[in-house]
Amino acid sequence: MKKVIIVVSFSVLVVSLFSLVKLRSTHAEYADLTLNRYAEQAGMPPVIFPHWFHRIRFKCKVCHEDIFIMRQGSNDINMGKIIQGEYCGKCHNGRIAWAPLYCDRCHSGASTIVIPQARGFLK
């Protein structure tokens, strides 16, 4: 009986704590990058690049300086170049990592723009 009371009490505590968490729209944090040089001009939400996600898996030299220059504005990244295997496309090619087929995987930044279904916005 004590175990049941402890488990129920713990469950109530956990649920209570989660109710205090405020859900927010996706945004960049923890060294993530928001890329918006071309996105909104092309009718797409900005790209959120999860730098921390990549950094915990790879050493810096995997991407810097051969693929990306570490200076703001130095990388002219666009979808054409990614599809041709440059920048993100070096790995996101369908063999090393998932191919850029679903727009909302990258174009997840806060925006008033809604990705049309025809452009790959499939959930």
Backbone atoms as SQL, in Angstrom:
CREATE TABLE atoms (id INTEGER PRIMARY KEY, chain TEXT, resi INTEGER, resn TEXT, atom TEXT, x REAL, y REAL, z REAL);
INSERT INTO atoms VALUES
  (1, 'A', 1, 'MET', 'N', 0.817, -1.188, 0.000),
  (2, 'A', 1, 'MET', 'CA', 0.000, 0.000, 0.000),
  (3, 'A', 1, 'MET', 'C', 0.866, 1.259, 0.000),
  (4, 'A', 2, 'LYS', 'N', 1.968, 1.229, 0.771),
  (5, 'A', 2, 'LYS', 'CA', 2.861, 2.378, 0.816),
  (6, 'A', 2, 'LYS', 'C', 3.466, 2.649, -0.556),
  (7, 'A', 3, 'LYS', 'N', 3.820, 1.574, -1.268),
  (8, 'A', 3, 'LYS', 'CA', 4.407, 1.729, -2.607),
  (9, 'A', 3, 'LYS', 'C', 3.427, 2.406, -3.554),
  (10, 'A', 4, 'VAL', 'N', 2.158, 2.029, -3.475),
  (11, 'A', 4, 'VAL', 'CA', 1.124, 2.626, -4.332),
  (12, 'A', 4, 'VAL', 'C', 0.997, 4.121, -4.035),
  (13, 'A', 5, 'ILE', 'N', 0.986, 4.465, -2.774),
  (14, 'A', 5, 'ILE', 'CA', 0.866, 5.875, -2.364),
  (15, 'A', 5, 'ILE', 'C', 2.082, 6.660, -2.849),
  (16, 'A', 6, 'ILE', 'N', 3.261, 6.077, -2.724),
  (17, 'A', 6, 'ILE', 'CA', 4.486, 6.748, -3.171),
  (18, 'A', 6, 'ILE', 'C', 4.458, 6.949, -4.683),
  (19, 'A', 7, 'VAL', 'N', 4.076, 5.921, -5.426),
  (20, 'A', 7, 'VAL', 'CA', 4.023, 6.012, -6.887),
  (21, 'A', 7, 'VAL', 'C', 2.994, 7.052, -7.324),
  (22, 'A', 8, 'VAL', 'N', 1.823, 7.039, -6.720),
  (23, 'A', 8, 'VAL', 'CA', 0.770, 8.012, -7.066),
  (24, 'A', 8, 'VAL', 'C', 1.231, 9.419, -6.717),
  (25, 'A', 9, 'SER', 'N', 1.835, 9.589, -5.561),
  (26, 'A', 9, 'SER', 'CA', 2.324, 10.911, -5.150),
  (27, 'A', 9, 'SER', 'C', 3.388, 11.422, -6.110),
  (28, 'A', 10, 'PHE', 'N', 4.310, 10.543, -6.484),
  (29, 'A', 10, 'PHE', 'CA', 5.360, 10.921, -7.426),
  (30, 'A', 10, 'PHE', 'C', 4.755, 11.286, -8.775),
  (31, 'A', 11, 'SER', 'N', 3.789, 10.532, -9.248),
  (32, 'A', 11, 'SER', 'CA', 3.131, 10.818, -10.528),
  (33, 'A', 11, 'SER', 'C', 2.438, 12.173, -10.500),
  (34, 'A', 12, 'VAL', 'N', 1.749, 12.466, -9.408),
  (35, 'A', 12, 'VAL', 'CA', 1.076, 13.761, -9.261),
  (36, 'A', 12, 'VAL', 'C', 2.109, 14.885, -9.264),
  (37, 'A', 13, 'LEU', 'N', 3.221, 14.687, -8.591),
  (38, 'A', 13, 'LEU', 'CA', 4.283, 15.687, -8.559),
  (39, 'A', 13, 'LEU', 'C', 4.831, 15.949, -9.967),
  (40, 'A', 14, 'VAL', 'N', 5.110, 14.884, -10.702),
  (41, 'A', 14, 'VAL', 'CA', 5.648, 15.024, -12.058),
  (42, 'A', 14, 'VAL', 'C', 4.655, 15.751, -12.960),
  (43, 'A', 15, 'VAL', 'N', 3.395, 15.369, -12.908),
  (44, 'A', 15, 'VAL', 'CA', 2.366, 16.026, -13.723),
  (45, 'A', 15, 'VAL', 'C', 2.254, 17.493, -13.341),
  (46, 'A', 16, 'SER', 'N', 2.319, 17.799, -12.058),
  (47, 'A', 16, 'SER', 'CA', 2.253, 19.181, -11.588),
  (48, 'A', 16, 'SER', 'C', 3.420, 19.992, -12.120),
  (49, 'A', 17, 'LEU', 'N', 4.610, 19.422, -12.089),
  (50, 'A', 17, 'LEU', 'CA', 5.788, 20.128, -12.593),
  (51, 'A', 17, 'LEU', 'C', 5.670, 20.397, -14.087),
  (52, 'A', 18, 'PHE', 'N', 5.186, 19.427, -14.852),
  (53, 'A', 18, 'PHE', 'CA', 5.020, 19.625, -16.297),
  (54, 'A', 18, 'PHE', 'C', 3.977, 20.694, -16.596),
  (55, 'A', 19, 'SER', 'N', 2.987, 20.846, -15.745),
  (56, 'A', 19, 'SER', 'CA', 1.973, 21.867, -15.985),
  (57, 'A', 19, 'SER', 'C', 2.546, 23.265, -15.793),
  (58, 'A', 20, 'LEU', 'N', 3.663, 23.377, -15.078),
  (59, 'A', 20, 'LEU', 'CA', 4.307, 24.677, -14.881),
  (60, 'A', 20, 'LEU', 'C', 5.169, 25.080, -16.071),
  (61, 'A', 21, 'VAL', 'N', 5.516, 24.112, -16.915),
  (62, 'A', 21, 'VAL', 'CA', 6.355, 24.393, -18.072),
  (63, 'A', 21, 'VAL', 'C', 5.517, 25.076, -19.140),
  (64, 'A', 22, 'LYS', 'N', 6.004, 26.208, -19.601),
  (65, 'A', 22, 'LYS', 'CA', 5.292, 26.958, -20.638),
  (66, 'A', 22, 'LYS', 'C', 5.835, 26.536, -22.000),
  (67, 'A', 23, 'LEU', 'N', 4.978, 25.996, -22.836),
  (68, 'A', 23, 'LEU', 'CA', 5.385, 25.611, -24.179),
  (69, 'A', 23, 'LEU', 'C', 5.481, 26.848, -25.044),
  (70, 'A', 24, 'ARG', 'N', 6.526, 26.930, -25.850),
  (71, 'A', 24, 'ARG', 'CA', 6.717, 28.083, -26.713),
  (72, 'A', 24, 'ARG', 'C', 6.983, 27.610, -28.133),
  (73, 'A', 25, 'SER', 'N', 6.877, 28.535, -29.057),
  (74, 'A', 25, 'SER', 'CA', 7.156, 28.192, -30.440),
  (75, 'A', 25, 'SER', 'C', 8.652, 27.924, -30.596),
  (76, 'A', 26, 'THR', 'N', 9.007, 27.209, -31.641),
  (77, 'A', 26, 'THR', 'CA', 10.394, 26.869, -31.894),
  (78, 'A', 26, 'THR', 'C', 11.221, 28.127, -32.104),
  (79, 'A', 27, 'HIS', 'N', 12.353, 28.176, -31.470),
  (80, 'A', 27, 'HIS', 'CA', 13.282, 29.272, -31.676),
  (81, 'A', 27, 'HIS', 'C', 14.684, 28.756, -31.404),
  (82, 'A', 28, 'ALA', 'N', 15.650, 29.529, -31.822),
  (83, 'A', 28, 'ALA', 'CA', 17.034, 29.106, -31.649),
  (84, 'A', 28, 'ALA', 'C', 17.514, 29.385, -30.233),
  (85, 'A', 29, 'GLU', 'N', 18.272, 28.458, -29.679),
  (86, 'A', 29, 'GLU', 'CA', 18.903, 28.661, -28.383),
  (87, 'A', 29, 'GLU', 'C', 20.103, 27.740, -28.270),
  (88, 'A', 30, 'TYR', 'N', 20.918, 27.962, -27.254),
  (89, 'A', 30, 'TYR', 'CA', 22.100, 27.145, -27.006),
  (90, 'A', 30, 'TYR', 'C', 23.010, 27.059, -28.233),
  (91, 'A', 31, 'ALA', 'N', 23.363, 28.201, -28.765),
  (92, 'A', 31, 'ALA', 'CA', 24.270, 28.305, -29.918),
  (93, 'A', 31, 'ALA', 'C', 23.644, 27.821, -31.222),
  (94, 'A', 32, 'ASP', 'N', 22.337, 27.652, -31.258),
  (95, 'A', 32, 'ASP', 'CA', 21.681, 27.355, -32.528),
  (96, 'A', 32, 'ASP', 'C', 21.725, 28.614, -33.382),
  (97, 'A', 33, 'LEU', 'N', 21.588, 28.438, -34.664),
  (98, 'A', 33, 'LEU', 'CA', 21.653, 29.570, -35.589),
  (99, 'A', 33, 'LEU', 'C', 20.334, 29.715, -36.338),
  (100, 'A', 34, 'THR', 'N', 19.882, 30.941, -36.479),
  (101, 'A', 34, 'THR', 'CA', 18.721, 31.233, -37.309),
  (102, 'A', 34, 'THR', 'C', 19.243, 31.756, -38.635),
  (103, 'A', 35, 'LEU', 'N', 18.910, 31.074, -39.709),
  (104, 'A', 35, 'LEU', 'CA', 19.355, 31.461, -41.049),
  (105, 'A', 35, 'LEU', 'C', 18.160, 32.006, -41.820),
  (106, 'A', 36, 'ASN', 'N', 18.261, 33.275, -42.201),
  (107, 'A', 36, 'ASN', 'CA', 17.119, 33.903, -42.860),
  (108, 'A', 36, 'ASN', 'C', 17.532, 34.832, -43.993),
  (109, 'A', 37, 'ARG', 'N', 18.686, 34.589, -44.577),
  (110, 'A', 37, 'ARG', 'CA', 19.135, 35.458, -45.665),
  (111, 'A', 37, 'ARG', 'C', 18.185, 35.373, -46.864),
  (112, 'A', 38, 'TYR', 'N', 17.726, 34.159, -47.178),
  (113, 'A', 38, 'TYR', 'CA', 16.871, 33.964, -48.359),
  (114, 'A', 38, 'TYR', 'C', 15.496, 33.393, -48.021),
  (115, 'A', 39, 'ALA', 'N', 15.348, 32.775, -46.874),
  (116, 'A', 39, 'ALA', 'CA', 14.151, 31.993, -46.566),
  (117, 'A', 39, 'ALA', 'C', 12.855, 32.783, -46.731),
  (118, 'A', 40, 'GLU', 'N', 12.676, 33.844, -45.983),
  (119, 'A', 40, 'GLU', 'CA', 11.403, 34.571, -46.036),
  (120, 'A', 40, 'GLU', 'C', 11.198, 35.261, -47.385),
  (121, 'A', 41, 'GLN', 'N', 12.273, 35.659, -48.023),
  (122, 'A', 41, 'GLN', 'CA', 12.149, 36.227, -49.375),
  (123, 'A', 41, 'GLN', 'C', 11.609, 35.190, -50.347),
  (124, 'A', 42, 'ALA', 'N', 11.919, 33.923, -50.082),
  (125, 'A', 42, 'ALA', 'CA', 11.465, 32.830, -50.950),
  (126, 'A', 42, 'ALA', 'C', 10.130, 32.252, -50.489),
  (127, 'A', 43, 'GLY', 'N', 9.506, 32.891, -49.487),
  (128, 'A', 43, 'GLY', 'CA', 8.206, 32.424, -49.011),
  (129, 'A', 43, 'GLY', 'C', 8.282, 31.255, -48.053),
  (130, 'A', 44, 'MET', 'N', 9.392, 31.140, -47.326),
  (131, 'A', 44, 'MET', 'CA', 9.592, 30.058, -46.367),
  (132, 'A', 44, 'MET', 'C', 9.946, 30.638, -45.005),
  (133, 'A', 45, 'PRO', 'N', 9.598, 29.941, -43.917),
  (134, 'A', 45, 'PRO', 'CA', 10.052, 30.375, -42.592),
  (135, 'A', 45, 'PRO', 'C', 11.577, 30.272, -42.497),
  (136, 'A', 46, 'PRO', 'N', 12.188, 30.994, -41.572),
  (137, 'A', 46, 'PRO', 'CA', 13.644, 30.897, -41.395),
  (138, 'A', 46, 'PRO', 'C', 14.074, 29.483, -40.994),
  (139, 'A', 47, 'VAL', 'N', 15.314, 29.184, -41.286),
  (140, 'A', 47, 'VAL', 'CA', 15.903, 27.899, -40.913),
  (141, 'A', 47, 'VAL', 'C', 16.474, 28.019, -39.504),
  (142, 'A', 48, 'ILE', 'N', 16.227, 27.006, -38.683),
  (143, 'A', 48, 'ILE', 'CA', 16.878, 26.899, -37.380),
  (144, 'A', 48, 'ILE', 'C', 17.901, 25.768, -37.508),
  (145, 'A', 49, 'PHE', 'N', 19.177, 26.127, -37.417),
  (146, 'A', 49, 'PHE', 'CA', 20.232, 25.122, -37.466),
  (147, 'A', 49, 'PHE', 'C', 20.592, 24.733, -36.041),
  (148, 'A', 50, 'PRO', 'N', 20.338, 23.476, -35.654),
  (149, 'A', 50, 'PRO', 'CA', 20.615, 23.034, -34.277),
  (150, 'A', 50, 'PRO', 'C', 22.103, 22.744, -34.070),
  (151, 'A', 51, 'HIS', 'N', 22.876, 23.798, -33.892),
  (152, 'A', 51, 'HIS', 'CA', 24.328, 23.655, -33.753),
  (153, 'A', 51, 'HIS', 'C', 24.695, 22.729, -32.597),
  (154, 'A', 52, 'TRP', 'N', 24.028, 22.878, -31.453),
  (155, 'A', 52, 'TRP', 'CA', 24.351, 22.040, -30.289),
  (156, 'A', 52, 'TRP', 'C', 24.138, 20.565, -30.599),
  (157, 'A', 53, 'PHE', 'N', 23.092, 20.245, -31.367),
  (158, 'A', 53, 'PHE', 'CA', 22.775, 18.861, -31.709),
  (159, 'A', 53, 'PHE', 'C', 23.912, 18.249, -32.533),
  (160, 'A', 54, 'HIS', 'N', 24.420, 19.036, -33.485),
  (161, 'A', 54, 'HIS', 'CA', 25.520, 18.561, -34.313),
  (162, 'A', 54, 'HIS', 'C', 26.827, 18.529, -33.521),
  (163, 'A', 55, 'ARG', 'N', 27.040, 19.524, -32.681),
  (164, 'A', 55, 'ARG', 'CA', 28.299, 19.649, -31.947),
  (165, 'A', 55, 'ARG', 'C', 28.511, 18.506, -30.948),
  (166, 'A', 56, 'ILE', 'N', 27.454, 18.006, -30.336),
  (167, 'A', 56, 'ILE', 'CA', 27.638, 16.910, -29.386),
  (168, 'A', 56, 'ILE', 'C', 27.936, 15.587, -30.094),
  (169, 'A', 57, 'ARG', 'N', 27.720, 15.554, -31.397),
  (170, 'A', 57, 'ARG', 'CA', 27.972, 14.330, -32.153),
  (171, 'A', 57, 'ARG', 'C', 29.270, 14.366, -32.965),
  (172, 'A', 58, 'PHE', 'N', 29.718, 15.556, -33.331),
  (173, 'A', 58, 'PHE', 'CA', 30.882, 15.687, -34.213),
  (174, 'A', 58, 'PHE', 'C', 31.870, 16.701, -33.651),
  (175, 'A', 59, 'LYS', 'N', 33.132, 16.520, -33.983),
  (176, 'A', 59, 'LYS', 'CA', 34.145, 17.513, -33.635),
  (177, 'A', 59, 'LYS', 'C', 33.995, 18.714, -34.575),
  (178, 'A', 60, 'CYS', 'N', 34.437, 19.855, -34.126),
  (179, 'A', 60, 'CYS', 'CA', 34.302, 21.091, -34.908),
  (180, 'A', 60, 'CYS', 'C', 34.894, 20.952, -36.317),
  (181, 'A', 61, 'LYS', 'N', 36.039, 20.257, -36.408),
  (182, 'A', 61, 'LYS', 'CA', 36.749, 20.169, -37.681),
  (183, 'A', 61, 'LYS', 'C', 35.971, 19.399, -38.758),
  (184, 'A', 62, 'VAL', 'N', 34.929, 18.667, -38.370),
  (185, 'A', 62, 'VAL', 'CA', 34.114, 17.975, -39.374),
  (186, 'A', 62, 'VAL', 'C', 33.481, 18.996, -40.322),
  (187, 'A', 63, 'CYS', 'N', 33.051, 20.117, -39.783),
  (188, 'A', 63, 'CYS', 'CA', 32.369, 21.139, -40.603),
  (189, 'A', 63, 'CYS', 'C', 33.201, 22.400, -40.828),
  (190, 'A', 64, 'HIS', 'N', 34.010, 22.777, -39.838),
  (191, 'A', 64, 'HIS', 'CA', 34.751, 24.044, -39.928),
  (192, 'A', 64, 'HIS', 'C', 36.207, 23.776, -40.212),
  (193, 'A', 65, 'GLU', 'N', 36.738, 24.393, -41.058),
  (194, 'A', 65, 'GLU', 'CA', 36.506, 25.453, -42.005),
  (195, 'A', 65, 'GLU', 'C', 36.320, 24.921, -43.420),
  (196, 'A', 66, 'ASP', 'N', 36.303, 23.622, -43.611),
  (197, 'A', 66, 'ASP', 'CA', 36.162, 23.081, -44.965),
  (198, 'A', 66, 'ASP', 'C', 34.770, 23.288, -45.544),
  (199, 'A', 67, 'ILE', 'N', 33.733, 23.133, -44.741),
  (200, 'A', 67, 'ILE', 'CA', 32.362, 23.268, -45.244),
  (201, 'A', 67, 'ILE', 'C', 31.800, 24.644, -44.907),
  (202, 'A', 68, 'PHE', 'N', 31.962, 25.083, -43.683),
  (203, 'A', 68, 'PHE', 'CA', 31.415, 26.366, -43.223),
  (204, 'A', 68, 'PHE', 'C', 32.525, 27.256, -42.690),
  (205, 'A', 69, 'ILE', 'N', 32.521, 28.512, -43.095),
  (206, 'A', 69, 'ILE', 'CA', 33.447, 29.506, -42.570),
  (207, 'A', 69, 'ILE', 'C', 32.847, 30.059, -41.286),
  (208, 'A', 70, 'MET', 'N', 33.646, 30.168, -40.248),
  (209, 'A', 70, 'MET', 'CA', 33.138, 30.598, -38.943),
  (210, 'A', 70, 'MET', 'C', 33.126, 32.121, -38.826),
  (211, 'A', 71, 'ARG', 'N', 32.420, 32.776, -39.707),
  (212, 'A', 71, 'ARG', 'CA', 32.242, 34.221, -39.645),
  (213, 'A', 71, 'ARG', 'C', 30.839, 34.534, -40.140),
  (214, 'A', 72, 'GLN', 'N', 30.087, 35.267, -39.351),
  (215, 'A', 72, 'GLN', 'CA', 28.706, 35.590, -39.696),
  (216, 'A', 72, 'GLN', 'C', 28.623, 36.222, -41.084),
  (217, 'A', 73, 'GLY', 'N', 27.731, 35.686, -41.912),
  (218, 'A', 73, 'GLY', 'CA', 27.506, 36.214, -43.250),
  (219, 'A', 73, 'GLY', 'C', 28.451, 35.694, -44.313),
  (220, 'A', 74, 'SER', 'N', 29.401, 34.838, -43.941),
  (221, 'A', 74, 'SER', 'CA', 30.405, 34.358, -44.899),
  (222, 'A', 74, 'SER', 'C', 29.950, 33.172, -45.733),
  (223, 'A', 75, 'ASN', 'N', 28.880, 32.516, -45.326),
  (224, 'A', 75, 'ASN', 'CA', 28.412, 31.325, -46.032),
  (225, 'A', 75, 'ASN', 'C', 27.128, 31.652, -46.786),
  (226, 'A', 76, 'ASP', 'N', 27.190, 31.614, -48.080),
  (227, 'A', 76, 'ASP', 'CA', 26.035, 31.940, -48.916),
  (228, 'A', 76, 'ASP', 'C', 25.206, 30.670, -49.148),
  (229, 'A', 77, 'ILE', 'N', 24.519, 30.242, -48.092),
  (230, 'A', 77, 'ILE', 'CA', 23.772, 28.979, -48.120),
  (231, 'A', 77, 'ILE', 'C', 22.408, 29.206, -48.755),
  (232, 'A', 78, 'ASN', 'N', 22.072, 28.356, -49.724),
  (233, 'A', 78, 'ASN', 'CA', 20.723, 28.371, -50.306),
  (234, 'A', 78, 'ASN', 'C', 20.362, 26.948, -50.713),
  (235, 'A', 79, 'MET', 'N', 19.095, 26.719, -50.984),
  (236, 'A', 79, 'MET', 'CA', 18.626, 25.356, -51.266),
  (237, 'A', 79, 'MET', 'C', 19.287, 24.753, -52.495),
  (238, 'A', 80, 'GLY', 'N', 19.524, 25.551, -53.513),
  (239, 'A', 80, 'GLY', 'CA', 20.189, 25.034, -54.714),
  (240, 'A', 80, 'GLY', 'C', 21.536, 24.420, -54.383),
  (241, 'A', 81, 'LYS', 'N', 22.310, 25.127, -53.573),
  (242, 'A', 81, 'LYS', 'CA', 23.640, 24.633, -53.202),
  (243, 'A', 81, 'LYS', 'C', 23.539, 23.404, -52.294),
  (244, 'A', 82, 'ILE', 'N', 22.565, 23.395, -51.401),
  (245, 'A', 82, 'ILE', 'CA', 22.390, 22.231, -50.514),
  (246, 'A', 82, 'ILE', 'C', 22.048, 20.997, -51.342),
  (247, 'A', 83, 'ILE', 'N', 21.140, 21.147, -52.290),
  (248, 'A', 83, 'ILE', 'CA', 20.746, 20.016, -53.147),
  (249, 'A', 83, 'ILE', 'C', 21.917, 19.544, -54.000),
  (250, 'A', 84, 'GLN', 'N', 22.807, 20.465, -54.379),
  (251, 'A', 84, 'GLN', 'CA', 23.994, 20.107, -55.167),
  (252, 'A', 84, 'GLN', 'C', 25.108, 19.493, -54.314),
  (253, 'A', 85, 'GLY', 'N', 24.862, 19.376, -52.996),
  (254, 'A', 85, 'GLY', 'CA', 25.834, 18.723, -52.125),
  (255, 'A', 85, 'GLY', 'C', 26.795, 19.665, -51.430),
  (256, 'A', 86, 'GLU', 'N', 26.515, 20.954, -51.456),
  (257, 'A', 86, 'GLU', 'CA', 27.350, 21.904, -50.735),
  (258, 'A', 86, 'GLU', 'C', 26.725, 22.197, -49.376),
  (259, 'A', 87, 'TYR', 'N', 27.493, 22.814, -48.484),
  (260, 'A', 87, 'TYR', 'CA', 27.040, 23.200, -47.152),
  (261, 'A', 87, 'TYR', 'C', 26.350, 22.019, -46.457),
  (262, 'A', 88, 'CYS', 'N', 25.115, 22.171, -46.029),
  (263, 'A', 88, 'CYS', 'CA', 24.385, 21.114, -45.314),
  (264, 'A', 88, 'CYS', 'C', 24.291, 19.840, -46.154),
  (265, 'A', 89, 'GLY', 'N', 24.245, 20.020, -47.468),
  (266, 'A', 89, 'GLY', 'CA', 24.109, 18.904, -48.399),
  (267, 'A', 89, 'GLY', 'C', 25.296, 17.961, -48.431),
  (268, 'A', 90, 'LYS', 'N', 26.428, 18.363, -47.829),
  (269, 'A', 90, 'LYS', 'CA', 27.585, 17.456, -47.736),
  (270, 'A', 90, 'LYS', 'C', 27.205, 16.196, -46.957),
  (271, 'A', 91, 'CYS', 'N', 26.395, 16.368, -45.927),
  (272, 'A', 91, 'CYS', 'CA', 25.951, 15.222, -45.127),
  (273, 'A', 91, 'CYS', 'C', 24.477, 14.902, -45.349),
  (274, 'A', 92, 'HIS', 'N', 23.656, 15.933, -45.485),
  (275, 'A', 92, 'HIS', 'CA', 22.215, 15.713, -45.667),
  (276, 'A', 92, 'HIS', 'C', 21.936, 15.435, -47.140),
  (277, 'A', 93, 'ASN', 'N', 22.287, 14.212, -47.532),
  (278, 'A', 93, 'ASN', 'CA', 22.196, 13.786, -48.927),
  (279, 'A', 93, 'ASN', 'C', 21.417, 12.484, -49.078),
  (280, 'A', 94, 'GLY', 'N', 20.841, 11.991, -48.006),
  (281, 'A', 94, 'GLY', 'CA', 20.091, 10.745, -48.049),
  (282, 'A', 94, 'GLY', 'C', 20.948, 9.521, -47.789),
  (283, 'A', 95, 'ARG', 'N', 22.264, 9.683, -47.748),
  (284, 'A', 95, 'ARG', 'CA', 23.158, 8.561, -47.458),
  (285, 'A', 95, 'ARG', 'C', 23.779, 8.701, -46.068),
  (286, 'A', 96, 'ILE', 'N', 24.356, 9.852, -45.789),
  (287, 'A', 96, 'ILE', 'CA', 24.975, 10.080, -44.482),
  (288, 'A', 96, 'ILE', 'C', 23.905, 10.500, -43.475),
  (289, 'A', 97, 'ALA', 'N', 23.080, 11.435, -43.854),
  (290, 'A', 97, 'ALA', 'CA', 21.976, 11.914, -43.012),
  (291, 'A', 97, 'ALA', 'C', 20.770, 12.121, -43.921),
  (292, 'A', 98, 'TRP', 'N', 19.603, 12.342, -43.329),
  (293, 'A', 98, 'TRP', 'CA', 18.371, 12.468, -44.117),
  (294, 'A', 98, 'TRP', 'C', 18.497, 13.557, -45.177),
  (295, 'A', 99, 'ALA', 'N', 17.893, 13.297, -46.302),
  (296, 'A', 99, 'ALA', 'CA', 17.913, 14.240, -47.426),
  (297, 'A', 99, 'ALA', 'C', 16.939, 15.391, -47.158),
  (298, 'A', 100, 'PRO', 'N', 17.172, 16.559, -47.753),
  (299, 'A', 100, 'PRO', 'CA', 16.287, 17.715, -47.530),
  (300, 'A', 100, 'PRO', 'C', 14.976, 17.597, -48.303),
  (301, 'A', 101, 'LEU', 'N', 14.130, 16.674, -47.874),
  (302, 'A', 101, 'LEU', 'CA', 12.860, 16.435, -48.565),
  (303, 'A', 101, 'LEU', 'C', 11.669, 17.097, -47.883),
  (304, 'A', 102, 'TYR', 'N', 11.740, 17.279, -46.581),
  (305, 'A', 102, 'TYR', 'CA', 10.629, 17.841, -45.822),
  (306, 'A', 102, 'TYR', 'C', 11.025, 19.216, -45.300),
  (307, 'A', 103, 'CYS', 'N', 10.426, 20.227, -45.851),
  (308, 'A', 103, 'CYS', 'CA', 10.804, 21.616, -45.562),
  (309, 'A', 103, 'CYS', 'C', 10.800, 21.935, -44.075),
  (310, 'A', 104, 'ASP', 'N', 9.791, 21.440, -43.347),
  (311, 'A', 104, 'ASP', 'CA', 9.628, 21.829, -41.951),
  (312, 'A', 104, 'ASP', 'C', 10.706, 21.277, -41.019),
  (313, 'A', 105, 'ARG', 'N', 11.531, 20.359, -41.471),
  (314, 'A', 105, 'ARG', 'CA', 12.613, 19.864, -40.620),
  (315, 'A', 105, 'ARG', 'C', 13.654, 20.953, -40.372),
  (316, 'A', 106, 'CYS', 'N', 13.859, 21.817, -41.339),
  (317, 'A', 106, 'CYS', 'CA', 14.832, 22.906, -41.188),
  (318, 'A', 106, 'CYS', 'C', 14.148, 24.265, -41.082),
  (319, 'A', 107, 'HIS', 'N', 13.144, 24.483, -41.900),
  (320, 'A', 107, 'HIS', 'CA', 12.432, 25.767, -41.916),
  (321, 'A', 107, 'HIS', 'C', 11.403, 25.781, -40.784),
  (322, 'A', 108, 'SER', 'N', 11.915, 25.876, -39.557),
  (323, 'A', 108, 'SER', 'CA', 11.055, 25.773, -38.375),
  (324, 'A', 108, 'SER', 'C', 11.082, 27.038, -37.522),
  (325, 'A', 109, 'GLY', 'N', 11.665, 28.096, -38.035),
  (326, 'A', 109, 'GLY', 'CA', 11.759, 29.332, -37.278),
  (327, 'A', 109, 'GLY', 'C', 10.428, 30.045, -37.155),
  (328, 'A', 110, 'ALA', 'N', 10.329, 30.917, -36.149),
  (329, 'A', 110, 'ALA', 'CA', 9.108, 31.686, -35.935),
  (330, 'A', 110, 'ALA', 'C', 8.863, 32.596, -37.132),
  (331, 'A', 111, 'SER', 'N', 7.670, 32.501, -37.691),
  (332, 'A', 111, 'SER', 'CA', 7.334, 33.292, -38.867),
  (333, 'A', 111, 'SER', 'C', 5.832, 33.263, -39.070),
  (334, 'A', 112, 'THR', 'N', 5.332, 34.239, -39.785),
  (335, 'A', 112, 'THR', 'CA', 3.913, 34.247, -40.153),
  (336, 'A', 112, 'THR', 'C', 3.689, 33.436, -41.419),
  (337, 'A', 113, 'ILE', 'N', 4.766, 33.000, -42.046),
  (338, 'A', 113, 'ILE', 'CA', 4.675, 32.235, -43.289),
  (339, 'A', 113, 'ILE', 'C', 4.344, 30.781, -42.972),
  (340, 'A', 114, 'VAL', 'N', 3.386, 30.233, -43.696),
  (341, 'A', 114, 'VAL', 'CA', 3.017, 28.829, -43.549),
  (342, 'A', 114, 'VAL', 'C', 3.538, 28.103, -44.782),
  (343, 'A', 115, 'ILE', 'N', 4.216, 26.983, -44.572),
  (344, 'A', 115, 'ILE', 'CA', 4.765, 26.232, -45.697),
  (345, 'A', 115, 'ILE', 'C', 3.625, 25.522, -46.414),
  (346, 'A', 116, 'PRO', 'N', 3.436, 25.782, -47.701),
  (347, 'A', 116, 'PRO', 'CA', 2.376, 25.078, -48.433),
  (348, 'A', 116, 'PRO', 'C', 2.675, 23.582, -48.510),
  (349, 'A', 117, 'GLN', 'N', 1.633, 22.787, -48.543),
  (350, 'A', 117, 'GLN', 'CA', 1.804, 21.336, -48.585),
  (351, 'A', 117, 'GLN', 'C', 2.599, 20.911, -49.810),
  (352, 'A', 118, 'ALA', 'N', 2.434, 21.617, -50.905),
  (353, 'A', 118, 'ALA', 'CA', 3.137, 21.269, -52.137),
  (354, 'A', 118, 'ALA', 'C', 4.644, 21.459, -52.006),
  (355, 'A', 119, 'ARG', 'N', 5.115, 22.225, -51.010),
  (356, 'A', 119, 'ARG', 'CA', 6.540, 22.471, -50.835),
  (357, 'A', 119, 'ARG', 'C', 7.157, 21.499, -49.850),
  (358, 'A', 120, 'GLY', 'N', 6.418, 20.466, -49.453),
  (359, 'A', 120, 'GLY', 'CA', 6.994, 19.434, -48.612),
  (360, 'A', 120, 'GLY', 'C', 6.562, 19.468, -47.161),
  (361, 'A', 121, 'PHE', 'N', 5.648, 20.331, -46.794),
  (362, 'A', 121, 'PHE', 'CA', 5.240, 20.424, -45.385),
  (363, 'A', 121, 'PHE', 'C', 4.291, 19.282, -45.069),
  (364, 'A', 122, 'LEU', 'N', 4.864, 18.170, -44.687),
  (365, 'A', 122, 'LEU', 'CA', 4.072, 16.983, -44.383),
  (366, 'A', 122, 'LEU', 'C', 4.393, 16.567, -42.964),
  (367, 'A', 123, 'LYS', 'N', 3.387, 16.368, -42.184),
  (368, 'A', 123, 'LYS', 'CA', 3.601, 15.960, -40.796),
  (369, 'A', 123, 'LYS', 'C', 3.175, 14.526, -40.625);
